[in-house]
Amino acid sequence: MPPKPTTEQLKDWDKRYVWHPFTQMRDWQAEDTPVIVAGEGSWLIDSDGKRYLDGVASMWTNVHGHCHPELNQALADQAAKIEHATLLGLSGEQSILLARRLVEIAPTGLTRVFYSDNGSTAVEVGLKMAYQYQCHLGQPQRSRFIRLQHAYHGDTIGSMSVGGIPIYHATFSPLLFETIEAPAPYCYRCPLGRQDADSCGLACLAELERLISEHADELAGVVLEPLLQGAGGMIVHPAGYLKGVRELCDRYDVLLITDEVATGFGRTGRMFACEHEGVAPDIMAISKGLCAGYLPLAATLASERMYSAFLGKYAELKTFFHGHTFTGNPLACAVALKSLDLFERDQLLAALQPKIAQLGAWLQRLAGHPRVGDLRQCGLAVGIELVADKATREPYPWEEKRGIKVCLAARRRGVFSRPLGNTVVVFPPLAITADELDFLMETLLQSIDEVVGD
């Protein structure tokens, strides 16, 4: 057996061989980045034994903590039976059990579960479903989608096409299909120029209706992240917006496709964000917290009305032509089932409420900071937007990397975080303790002071 590599060797091999996501690799070569080898609860542990509080739940996936013994056991038990069998021509026990559980907890009317392997693909599946559904209704001209400004739905071609973040998507614009952009309900930086979010009358919703009515005959659907636009900067939608979108889709007979990849599984304080406004979408994409951060697993849920449109004779070619090698992987499904058991046993949604309040109290302390322009909270997700001038809301130039510098300062203090431009993100494992949450917020506050404090 070869000797265990040293930290220095691992870092050297990382810089030689690994291409990291969303990372300027020239900068990476100059950084001294921890190599994570273990996890425990809300903590990551590097190759030198240093511990870091996981402030972004390992890219918004972790629910019950790292290396949870019961999730580990569920994975081991399933691996001892079978690691994978295709759903092309066969059925799988774990995928059946999980689909039934998902339908039981999903918004009313979502009755069918189509498995895939990541959030981008779950959205991509939803787009293809929506268009093929329109074709089966004899409306192939309904091929366009409305999406929100600042939207992020993943990095496959279809999911990028319904994205609205130029810094991510503009490079690939020649590859993408055309979509219709609606103004984001971003009250702090209202795209319609409104200054008072409390009295604007949801002007963004009125503009969305104008777009829907103008394009209704060519629309397959409206795609959005309900309540919280994550990668767009933790943009929290005003109350009533989501319900209003559902009503517009019903009025103009347009499908509503919700991306609950980040918001699902307790993040907003409910199992799914749609529940806050009593909304049931026609299609819903889920991933991230579905498997508690253990394995790649995603699903696209659809209504019975949509599913029925795909039924027909073999020669009619109504089959939904989409699939993945690891569709309904039994290892991932077994862990997801155990995760849902833990939600129930530990009453996790109820246990979140004091943590959400605790986080809100920390935001009140931050509100007076001279470089904090806006504070946005949706459940156990927060965006802290840093500004060069609080009075004018002038942002820092993105090239100054203020958010990145804050996160590097936090890492030196024992907290791992990832920014979204000038927005510092708080997105910890749902199982984080009160003391850990205090440590996370105190560390971020100290780091903000270090980088932008006057």
C-alpha positions as CSV (number, residue, x, y, z in Angstrom):
1,M,0.0,0.0,0.0
2,P,1.5,3.4,-1.0
3,P,2.1,5.9,1.9
4,K,-0.6,8.4,2.6
5,P,0.0,11.6,0.7
6,T,1.0,14.7,2.7
7,T,-1.0,17.9,2.6
8,E,1.7,19.5,0.5
9,Q,1.4,16.7,-2.1
10,L,-2.3,16.9,-2.2
11,K,-2.2,20.6,-2.8
12,D,0.4,20.2,-5.5
13,W,-1.6,17.5,-7.3
14,D,-4.8,19.6,-7.0
15,K,-3.1,22.5,-8.8
16,R,-1.6,20.2,-11.4
17,Y,-4.7,18.1,-12.3
18,V,-8.0,19.5,-11.0
19,W,-10.1,22.1,-12.8
20,H,-12.4,23.7,-10.3
21,P,-15.9,25.0,-11.0
22,F,-16.6,28.7,-11.3
23,T,-13.0,29.4,-10.5
24,Q,-10.3,31.5,-12.2
25,M,-7.6,28.9,-12.1
26,R,-4.8,31.4,-12.4
27,D,-5.9,32.9,-9.1
28,W,-6.3,29.4,-7.7
29,Q,-2.6,28.6,-8.4
30,A,-1.6,31.4,-6.0
31,E,-4.0,30.4,-3.2
32,D,-3.3,28.2,-0.3
33,T,-6.6,26.3,-0.1
34,P,-7.6,23.7,2.5
35,V,-7.9,20.1,1.4
36,I,-11.0,18.6,3.0
37,V,-10.7,15.0,4.1
38,A,-13.6,14.6,6.6
39,G,-16.8,16.0,8.0
40,E,-18.6,16.0,11.3
41,G,-22.0,17.6,11.9
42,S,-21.8,21.1,10.6
43,W,-18.0,21.0,10.3
44,L,-15.5,20.3,7.5
45,I,-12.1,19.0,8.5
46,D,-9.0,19.5,6.4
47,S,-5.9,17.4,5.9
48,D,-4.1,19.2,8.8
49,G,-7.0,18.6,11.2
50,K,-8.3,22.2,11.1
51,R,-12.0,22.6,11.3
52,Y,-14.3,24.9,9.3
53,L,-18.0,25.6,10.0
54,D,-19.8,24.8,6.7
55,G,-21.6,28.1,6.2
56,V,-23.0,27.1,2.8
57,A,-24.0,23.5,3.5
58,S,-21.6,22.3,0.8
59,M,-23.2,24.3,-1.9
60,W,-26.7,24.3,-0.4
61,T,-27.1,20.5,-0.2
62,N,-26.4,19.4,3.4
63,V,-29.4,19.0,5.7
64,H,-28.7,16.8,8.7
65,G,-24.9,17.4,9.0
66,H,-21.9,15.6,7.5
67,C,-21.2,12.0,8.1
68,H,-24.6,11.4,9.8
69,P,-24.5,7.8,11.2
70,E,-28.0,6.9,10.2
71,L,-27.5,8.2,6.6
72,N,-24.2,6.4,6.5
73,Q,-25.9,3.2,7.6
74,A,-28.7,3.5,5.0
75,L,-26.1,3.9,2.3
76,A,-24.1,0.9,3.5
77,D,-27.2,-1.3,3.8
78,Q,-28.3,-0.5,0.3
79,A,-24.8,-1.0,-1.1
80,A,-24.8,-4.5,0.5
81,K,-27.9,-5.3,-1.6
82,I,-27.3,-3.6,-5.0
83,E,-25.5,-0.4,-6.0
84,H,-27.4,0.3,-9.3
85,A,-29.9,-1.2,-11.7
86,T,-31.4,0.7,-14.7
87,L,-35.0,1.9,-14.8
88,L,-34.9,1.4,-18.5
89,G,-37.0,-1.8,-18.7
90,L,-36.8,-2.6,-15.0
91,S,-38.3,-1.1,-11.8
92,G,-36.3,-0.4,-8.6
93,E,-37.5,-0.9,-5.0
94,Q,-35.9,2.3,-3.6
95,S,-37.0,4.6,-6.5
96,I,-40.6,3.3,-6.1
97,L,-40.6,4.0,-2.3
98,L,-39.1,7.4,-2.7
99,A,-41.4,8.5,-5.5
100,R,-44.4,7.6,-3.3
101,R,-43.0,9.6,-0.4
102,L,-42.3,12.6,-2.6
103,V,-45.8,12.6,-4.0
104,E,-47.1,12.5,-0.4
105,I,-45.2,15.6,0.7
106,A,-45.2,17.6,-2.6
107,P,-47.7,20.4,-3.3
108,T,-51.1,19.1,-4.2
109,G,-51.5,17.9,-7.7
110,L,-48.0,16.8,-8.4
111,T,-48.4,13.0,-8.8
112,R,-45.6,11.8,-11.0
113,V,-41.8,11.6,-10.4
114,F,-39.2,11.6,-13.1
115,Y,-35.7,11.0,-11.7
116,S,-32.4,12.5,-12.9
117,D,-29.1,13.3,-11.2
118,N,-28.7,17.1,-10.6
119,G,-30.6,20.3,-10.4
120,S,-29.7,21.6,-13.8
121,T,-30.9,18.4,-15.4
122,A,-34.1,18.4,-13.3
123,V,-34.9,21.9,-14.8
124,E,-33.9,20.7,-18.3
125,V,-36.3,17.8,-17.9
126,G,-39.1,20.2,-16.9
127,L,-38.5,22.4,-20.0
128,K,-38.6,19.4,-22.3
129,M,-41.7,18.0,-20.6
130,A,-43.5,21.4,-21.0
131,Y,-42.7,21.7,-24.6
132,Q,-43.5,18.1,-25.6
133,Y,-46.8,18.5,-23.6
134,Q,-47.7,21.5,-25.7
135,C,-46.9,19.4,-28.8
136,H,-49.2,16.6,-27.7
137,L,-52.0,19.2,-27.3
138,G,-51.5,20.2,-30.9
139,Q,-49.7,23.5,-30.0
140,P,-46.1,23.1,-31.2
141,Q,-45.8,26.9,-31.6
142,R,-45.9,27.2,-27.8
143,S,-42.2,26.7,-27.5
144,R,-41.0,29.8,-25.6
145,F,-40.5,30.4,-21.9
146,I,-40.6,33.4,-19.6
147,R,-37.9,33.6,-17.0
148,L,-36.8,36.2,-14.5
149,Q,-34.0,38.7,-14.6
150,H,-31.2,37.4,-12.3
151,A,-32.5,33.8,-12.6
152,Y,-30.2,30.9,-12.2
153,H,-31.4,27.4,-13.0
154,G,-28.2,25.5,-13.7
155,D,-25.5,25.1,-16.4
156,T,-26.8,22.8,-19.0
157,I,-27.9,24.4,-22.3
158,G,-31.6,24.5,-21.5
159,S,-31.2,25.6,-17.9
160,M,-28.8,28.3,-19.0
161,S,-31.3,29.5,-21.6
162,V,-33.8,30.2,-18.9
163,G,-31.1,31.8,-16.8
164,G,-30.7,35.6,-16.4
165,I,-27.2,36.3,-15.0
166,P,-25.0,37.7,-17.8
167,I,-21.7,37.0,-16.0
168,Y,-22.5,33.3,-16.1
169,H,-24.5,33.0,-19.3
170,A,-23.4,35.6,-21.8
171,T,-20.4,33.7,-23.0
172,F,-22.7,30.9,-24.2
173,S,-25.4,33.0,-25.7
174,P,-24.8,31.7,-29.3
175,L,-25.7,28.2,-28.0
176,L,-28.8,29.1,-26.1
177,F,-32.4,29.3,-27.2
178,E,-34.3,32.6,-27.0
179,T,-36.4,33.3,-23.9
180,I,-38.4,36.3,-22.6
181,E,-37.1,38.1,-19.6
182,A,-39.4,39.5,-16.9
183,P,-38.3,41.9,-14.3
184,A,-37.1,40.3,-11.1
185,P,-38.9,41.2,-7.9
186,Y,-35.7,42.6,-6.5
187,C,-37.0,45.3,-4.3
188,Y,-33.7,46.8,-3.2
189,R,-32.7,47.3,-6.8
190,C,-36.1,47.5,-8.5
191,P,-35.6,47.1,-12.3
192,L,-38.7,49.3,-12.8
193,G,-37.3,52.1,-10.7
194,R,-39.7,51.9,-7.8
195,Q,-38.3,53.1,-4.5
196,D,-41.0,52.0,-2.0
197,A,-41.4,48.2,-2.1
198,D,-44.4,48.4,0.4
199,S,-46.5,50.6,-1.9
200,C,-45.4,49.7,-5.4
201,G,-48.4,47.4,-5.8
202,L,-46.2,44.6,-7.2
203,A,-45.5,46.5,-10.4
204,C,-43.2,43.7,-11.4
205,L,-46.2,41.3,-11.4
206,A,-48.1,43.7,-13.7
207,E,-45.2,43.8,-16.1
208,L,-45.1,40.0,-16.0
209,E,-48.8,39.9,-16.9
210,R,-48.1,42.3,-19.9
211,L,-45.5,39.9,-21.1
212,I,-47.6,36.8,-20.7
213,S,-50.6,38.4,-22.4
214,E,-48.5,39.6,-25.3
215,H,-46.9,36.1,-25.8
216,A,-49.5,33.8,-24.5
217,D,-50.0,32.0,-27.8
218,E,-46.3,31.1,-28.1
219,L,-45.6,30.3,-24.4
220,A,-44.9,26.9,-23.1
221,G,-44.4,28.1,-19.5
222,V,-43.1,30.5,-16.9
223,V,-40.0,29.3,-15.0
224,L,-39.0,30.7,-11.6
225,E,-37.3,30.0,-8.3
226,P,-40.2,30.4,-5.8
227,L,-39.7,33.0,-3.0
228,L,-35.9,33.0,-3.2
229,Q,-33.6,33.6,-6.2
230,G,-30.4,31.9,-4.9
231,A,-27.4,32.4,-7.2
232,G,-28.9,35.7,-8.4
233,G,-27.9,37.2,-5.0
234,M,-30.3,35.7,-2.4
235,I,-33.2,37.9,-3.8
236,V,-36.3,37.4,-1.6
237,H,-39.6,37.9,-3.4
238,P,-42.2,40.1,-1.8
239,A,-45.3,38.5,-0.3
240,G,-48.0,37.7,-2.8
241,Y,-45.7,37.6,-5.9
242,L,-45.6,33.8,-6.2
243,K,-49.3,33.4,-5.8
244,G,-49.8,36.2,-8.3
245,V,-47.7,34.3,-10.9
246,R,-49.8,31.2,-10.3
247,E,-53.0,33.2,-10.9
248,L,-51.5,34.7,-14.1
249,C,-50.5,31.2,-15.4
250,D,-54.0,29.9,-14.8
251,R,-55.6,33.0,-16.4
252,Y,-53.6,32.6,-19.6
253,D,-53.3,28.8,-19.6
254,V,-49.6,28.8,-19.3
255,L,-47.6,26.2,-17.3
256,L,-45.9,27.2,-14.1
257,I,-42.5,25.5,-13.7
258,T,-40.9,26.0,-10.3
259,D,-37.2,25.4,-9.5
260,E,-37.1,24.2,-5.9
261,V,-33.6,22.8,-6.2
262,A,-32.3,25.3,-3.6
263,T,-35.5,26.1,-1.8
264,G,-36.8,22.6,-1.3
265,F,-36.4,20.4,1.8
266,G,-36.9,22.9,4.6
267,R,-34.6,25.7,3.6
268,T,-37.4,28.4,3.7
269,G,-39.0,27.0,6.8
270,R,-41.5,24.8,4.9
271,M,-40.7,21.6,3.1
272,F,-41.2,23.4,-0.2
273,A,-41.2,27.2,-0.8
274,C,-44.4,27.0,-2.8
275,E,-46.3,26.0,0.4
276,H,-45.8,29.5,1.9
277,E,-48.4,30.9,-0.6
278,G,-50.4,27.8,-1.2
279,V,-49.2,27.4,-4.7
280,A,-49.1,24.1,-6.6
281,P,-47.0,24.3,-9.8
282,D,-47.5,22.2,-12.9
283,I,-43.9,21.0,-12.9
284,M,-41.4,21.2,-10.0
285,A,-37.7,20.5,-10.1
286,I,-35.9,19.3,-6.9
287,S,-32.4,18.2,-6.0
288,K,-29.7,19.4,-3.5
289,G,-31.4,18.7,-0.1
290,L,-33.3,15.7,-1.6
291,C,-30.4,13.4,-0.8
292,A,-29.2,15.4,2.2
293,G,-25.9,16.3,0.4
294,Y,-24.8,12.7,0.1
295,L,-25.1,11.7,-3.6
296,P,-26.2,13.3,-6.9
297,L,-30.0,12.8,-7.1
298,A,-32.7,15.0,-8.6
299,A,-36.3,14.7,-9.7
300,T,-38.9,16.5,-11.8
301,L,-42.4,16.2,-10.5
302,A,-45.4,16.7,-12.8
303,S,-49.2,16.8,-12.5
304,E,-51.4,14.0,-13.6
305,R,-52.8,16.2,-16.4
306,M,-49.3,16.5,-17.9
307,Y,-48.5,12.9,-17.4
308,S,-51.7,11.8,-19.2
309,A,-50.8,13.8,-22.3
310,F,-47.8,11.5,-22.8
311,L,-49.9,8.3,-22.9
312,G,-50.7,6.8,-26.3
313,K,-50.0,4.0,-28.7
314,Y,-46.3,3.2,-29.3
315,A,-46.4,4.4,-32.9
316,E,-47.8,7.8,-31.8
317,L,-44.3,8.7,-30.4
318,K,-45.8,10.3,-27.3
319,T,-43.1,8.7,-25.1
320,F,-41.1,11.3,-23.2
321,F,-37.7,10.8,-24.8
322,H,-35.3,11.6,-22.0
323,G,-33.3,9.5,-19.6
324,H,-30.1,9.0,-17.6
325,T,-27.9,6.1,-16.9
326,F,-28.2,6.6,-13.1
327,T,-31.9,7.4,-13.1
328,G,-33.4,6.4,-9.8
329,N,-30.1,5.2,-8.4
330,P,-30.9,2.9,-5.4
331,L,-28.0,4.2,-3.3
332,A,-29.2,7.8,-3.6
333,C,-32.8,6.9,-3.2
334,A,-32.1,4.9,0.0
335,V,-30.3,7.9,1.6
336,A,-33.1,10.2,0.5
337,L,-35.7,8.0,2.1
338,K,-33.8,7.9,5.4
339,S,-33.4,11.7,5.2
340,L,-37.2,12.1,5.0
341,D,-37.5,9.7,8.0
342,L,-35.1,12.1,9.9
343,F,-37.2,15.1,8.9
344,E,-40.2,13.4,10.6
345,R,-38.5,11.9,13.6
346,D,-36.5,15.0,14.5
347,Q,-39.4,17.3,13.7
348,L,-36.8,19.3,11.7
349,L,-39.2,21.9,10.2
350,A,-40.4,22.8,13.7
351,A,-36.9,22.9,15.0
352,L,-35.9,25.4,12.3
353,Q,-38.2,28.1,13.6
354,P,-36.0,29.3,16.6
355,K,-33.0,29.2,14.3
356,I,-34.7,31.4,11.8
357,A,-35.6,33.8,14.5
358,Q,-32.0,33.7,15.8
359,L,-30.7,34.5,12.4
360,G,-33.2,37.4,12.1
361,A,-31.9,38.9,15.3
362,W,-28.3,38.8,13.9
363,L,-29.5,40.7,10.9
364,Q,-31.0,43.4,13.1
365,R,-27.5,43.9,14.5
366,L,-26.1,44.1,11.0
367,A,-28.7,46.6,9.7
368,G,-26.8,49.6,10.9
369,H,-23.5,48.7,9.4
370,P,-22.3,51.5,7.1
371,R,-21.4,49.0,4.3
372,V,-24.4,46.7,4.5
373,G,-26.9,48.0,2.0
374,D,-29.6,45.3,2.1
375,L,-30.3,42.2,4.3
376,R,-32.5,39.5,2.8
377,Q,-33.8,36.5,4.7
378,C,-35.9,33.6,3.6
379,G,-36.0,30.9,6.3
380,L,-32.4,29.7,7.0
381,A,-31.1,31.5,3.9
382,V,-29.7,35.0,4.0
383,G,-28.0,37.4,1.6
384,I,-25.9,40.3,3.0
385,E,-25.4,42.8,0.2
386,L,-22.3,45.0,0.7
387,V,-22.3,48.5,-0.9
388,A,-19.7,51.2,-1.5
389,D,-22.3,53.9,-0.5
390,K,-25.2,53.1,1.7
391,A,-27.2,56.3,0.9
392,T,-27.0,55.9,-2.9
393,R,-26.9,52.0,-2.9
394,E,-23.8,52.2,-5.1
395,P,-22.3,48.7,-5.4
396,Y,-18.7,47.9,-5.1
397,P,-17.1,47.2,-8.5
398,W,-17.4,43.4,-8.9
399,E,-13.7,43.2,-10.0
400,E,-12.7,44.3,-6.4
401,K,-13.9,40.9,-5.2
402,R,-15.2,42.3,-1.9
403,G,-17.4,39.3,-1.3
404,I,-14.6,36.9,-2.0
405,K,-12.3,38.7,0.4
406,V,-14.9,38.6,3.2
407,C,-15.2,34.8,2.7
408,L,-11.4,34.4,2.7
409,A,-11.2,36.4,5.9
410,A,-14.0,34.1,7.4
411,R,-12.1,31.0,6.4
412,R,-9.0,32.2,8.3
413,R,-11.3,32.4,11.3
414,G,-12.7,28.9,10.8
415,V,-15.8,29.4,8.7
416,F,-16.2,28.3,5.1
417,S,-18.5,30.5,2.9
418,R,-19.0,31.4,-0.7
419,P,-20.2,34.8,-1.9
420,L,-22.4,35.8,-4.8
421,G,-20.6,38.9,-6.1
422,N,-20.9,41.6,-3.3
423,T,-23.5,39.5,-1.5
424,V,-22.3,37.4,1.5
425,V,-24.3,34.2,1.7
426,V,-25.6,32.4,4.9
427,F,-26.9,29.0,4.0
428,P,-25.8,26.5,6.7
429,P,-26.9,22.9,7.2
430,L,-30.4,22.8,8.6
431,A,-29.1,20.8,11.6
432,I,-26.7,23.6,12.7
433,T,-26.9,24.3,16.5
434,A,-27.7,27.7,18.0
435,D,-24.1,28.0,19.2
436,E,-22.7,27.2,15.8
437,L,-25.1,29.7,14.2
438,D,-23.8,32.4,16.6
439,F,-20.2,31.5,15.7
440,L,-21.0,31.7,12.0
441,M,-22.6,35.1,12.2
442,E,-20.1,36.6,14.6
443,T,-17.3,35.4,12.3
444,L,-19.0,36.9,9.2
445,L,-19.5,40.2,10.9
446,Q,-15.8,40.3,12.0
447,S,-14.8,39.5,8.4
448,I,-17.0,42.1,6.9
449,D,-15.5,44.7,9.3
450,E,-12.0,43.6,8.3
451,V,-12.7,43.9,4.5
452,V,-15.1,46.9,4.2
453,G,-15.2,48.5,7.7
454,D,-14.3,52.2,8.0
